[in-house]
C-alpha cells in the first residue's frame, strides 16, 4: 500500500474517531463503557498507524523546522486528547475547560497532521 493510500486510510480512521466521539457526547449520561472503549481503541489505532506512517516517511525527507514543529504539535495534541478524554469519561461533572480542549484539539490535530502528511508526501 502506498503512502497516500495509507494517509487516506488513517484519515478515515480519524473521521471515525471524531464520529464516535460526537455520538458518545450526544448519547447522554451515563456513558456506555463499551462505546467508550471502542472510541478509545479506534483513537489509539489511529495514533499508532499515524506514527508508523510518519516514521516510514521521515526516512525519505529532509526534516526542517516546520516539519519537526508540526510533528511535535501533533504529538502534544494527541496526548491532550487522550488525557482530556480520560478525565471526561470518569463520570464526574465536566469541567468546561476540559470539554473545550477536547472539542478544539481534534480540529487542530487534523490541521497539524494534514500539513505534516502533505509535507512528507509531496
N, C-alpha and C positions, 0 to 999 in steps of 0.2 A: 504494500500500500504506500502510495507516495505521500510526501509531507502535506501537500494541500488537501488530500483526501482525509488524512488524519486530523488536520486542523478543522475541517468541516465536521467530522465525527465528534470531536471534542466540543465544538460549538453547539452541536445538537444536544450533547450531554449537559452543557452549561444551561441551555434553554430549558431542558427537562428539570434541572435542579431549581431553576427560578420558578418554573410552573408548579412543581410540587411544593415549593415554599409558599407561593401565593395560595395554593389550595389549602395548605396547612393553616395559614393565617386566617382564612375565611371559614374554616371548619368549626370554629368555636372551641370553647374550653369544656372539659379537659381535652388536651390533645391526645390523639391515639399514639401510643408508644410504637406500634408497628409502623405507622406512617412517618413518624419522626425518624425512626431507624432507616427506613427506605430512603428518605430525603438525605440523611447524613451519609449513607453509603454511596448514593449517586454523586453527592458533592465530593466525597473522598476519592472516588474513581476518577472524577473529572480532574481533580488536582494532581493525582498520580500520573494520569495519562498526559496531562499538560506538561508536567515536569519531565517526563520521558521524552516528549517531543522537543522541548526546549533543549534538553541535554544533547540529543542527536543533532539538532540543527546548529548548536553552538560550535560543533567541531568544524563546520564548514564556513563560518563567517568570522570576520574581524569584529570583536566586541568593542564598541565605542561607549562613551559615557552615557549617551541616551539609552542605548540598549540595556546596559547594566542597570541604569536607573529604573527603567520600565520593569525589568525582571524583579528587582528589589521591591518596587511598589506593588507588583502583583503578589509577591510572597507576603508582604505585610497585610495587604487587603484580604488575602485568603485566610491568614491567621486571625484577623479581626472578625471575619465571617464565622469561622469555627467557634471562636471564643464567645461572641455575642449570641450565636445560635445556641450554644450550650447553656448560657445563662438564661436566655429567654425560655428554653424548654424545661426549666426546673419547676415551673408551675407557680412560682411566686409572682406577685404583682409586677407587671412590666414597668421598667424604667423607660421613660420616653427617650432618653439619650441612647440607651442600648438599642431600642427599636429603630431609631433614626439611623444609627450607624449600620444596623443590619439591613436596612432598606436602601441606604445610599451606597454601601460598599459594593454590591453586585454591579451597579452601573459603572462605578469607577474601575472595578476589576475587569469588566468586559472591555472597556475602552483601553485599559492598560495591556491586557492580554492580546487584544486585537492588534494594537500597534506593535507589540512585540513580535507576534507571528508574522505580521506584514514585513517588518524589518528583517526577520530571519529567513523568510521565503523569497523575498524579491531578488 
